[in-house]
Amino acid sequence: MGGMAKHRRPGPVDQPSRAVPRIDAGDPLAAYRRRRRPPLDGWRRHRPLHGGAGHLRPGEPRVLEEWDGFAYQVTGAAPDLATAQAWLAEAETRDDPAG
């Protein structure tokens, strides 16, 4: 029988992945800077207070977290998903150079 197919990332094969930026070999602190970058989901995030998927039970409270340069820190709470999403949108508009 046939073996398992090889996994590969989606997108053009001639372009590097944008998920993880390359480390500058000439920078002695590059590995340190890479560890200090925020995760791909941004500087702010919200999580359900009692765990689980973020889109389930939209009426339940959410924990609001911000990246401090090293790890996410709890900065507050939102009573529901809509309020947490508004908190995220407010940060995106504030950081948007066009807005």
N, C-alpha and C positions, 0 to 999 in steps of 0.2 A: 504494500500500500504506500501511498505518498506521504511524505513528511509534512510537518507543519510549515506554513508559509512564513516567510521572513517579514518581520514587522518593520515598518519604516514610517517616518513622520510625514504628514501631509504637506503638500506644497511642492514648488519646483525643486528639482534635484540639484540645480546649479546655484542655489542660494543657501547660505548658512541659516541655521535655525535662529529665530529671533527670540526664542524663549530664554536662552541663557547667553548673554553677551560674552564675547571672548575676553580673556584676561590679557592685559598688556604685559608682555615678557620684559619690557624695559623698566617697568614700574615695580620697585621692591615691595610696595605696599598693596599691590593689585589684589592679591588673595584676601587681604584684610578688608579692603574696600568692597570686594565682591560679597563677603559675608555680611557686610553692613547695609547692603542694598535692601530695600523693602521687597517683600514678595510681589509677584506679578499682579495680585489683586489690589494693590495700591496702598496709600498711606493711611487710609481709614477703612474699617470694616465693621460689620455687625454680625453677631452670632445669636442664635436663640438662647435664652437664659437657661433652659433646661435641656440643651443639646438637641440633636436631630438636624434634619435638613432645613435650610434657611427659608425655603418657600412654603413649608408646611405650617399649619396653624398660625396664619397671619395675625390673629388677634392676641397672641401671646407676647410677653415682653422680650426685648432684645438687649444684649450687652453691646455697648459702643466701645470700639477700641481704636487707638491711633498708634502709628509706628513712631518710636522715639529715637530711631537711628540704630537700635540694637534688637528690640523686640516690641511686640504689640503690648500696649498698656491700656488697661480699662480706664475710660474717661467719663463714662456715664451709662445711662440706661434709657431705653425708649419703651413706651408702653405697648407698641405694636410694630408690625413690619412697615406700614406706611410712614410712620414717624422716623424709623431708622433709615428708610430709603431717602426721605427728605433731607436728613442729616448728611447722608453721603452726597446727594446732589448739591447741597449748599457748599460743600468743600470743593466739588468739581467746578462750580461756577466761580468761586473765589480764586481758584488756582488757574483758571482759563485766561490766557493773555488777551484773548479776543473779547472777553466778557467784561 
